[in-house]
Amino acid sequence: MSLGLDIPRVDGLDKLCGRVAYVDDVAIPGVLHGGTIRTPIARGRIKKIHFDPAIDWSDFTIVDHRDIPGPNVYALIEKDQPVLVKDEFRHKYEAVLLIGHRSIHKLRDARLRTGAIRWGIFRDSNNPERLEESFIMESWLDYLRSRERLTESDYALLQAVRNIHKGEELPHVTHQVYAKEIAPSA
């Protein structure tokens, strides 16, 4: 190692061109990508958890309150917070389910089923830990209609993917509409 000298990055070009495999790119037997399904509001009761029959849930590992070994509580101030909510919850974003799958790309199926014509996950070449989901719809109206076609399972999957996010702030979301060229009037 030399002080004061620039050391060439031998891996830079391969990373920039997408030829390097990162941990997320390697399918390791027995490893699951996971997320947490959380309560969307404060104060409520879970009456039923619906799993969309269009998704093959046998490929997923799903953990609920019954799978917690020992008492299903932890302490913030007192030992009264559930690890996973059984039925009644008091706070927004309390954990209800843990979901694991071998592939983060399961999100693709939900997007394409609700009308996307193209989908992909892209890695930021300046920040390899940053992933960006991109999908294309025919029109803004189709996008709005797709929101009406989302099932509870789709929302749960979106929440699980959002839970992968690291950082204090919410993930940044943008919407872009194709700008057709307007011909000058004659």
Secondary structure as UniProt FT lines:
FT   TURN            3..4
FT   TURN            10..11
FT   HELIX           12..16
FT   TURN            17..18
FT   HELIX           23..25
FT   TURN            29..30
FT   STRAND          33..38
FT   STRAND          44..45
FT   TURN            53..54
FT   HELIX           57..59
FT   STRAND          61..63
FT   HELIX           65..67
FT   STRAND          73..75
FT   STRAND          79..82
FT   STRAND          88..89
FT   TURN            92..93
FT   STRAND          95..101
FT   TURN            104..105
FT   HELIX           106..113
FT   TURN            114..115
FT   STRAND          118..123
FT   TURN            128..129
FT   STRAND          131..136
FT   HELIX           140..149
FT   HELIX           152..162
FT   TURN            163..164
//
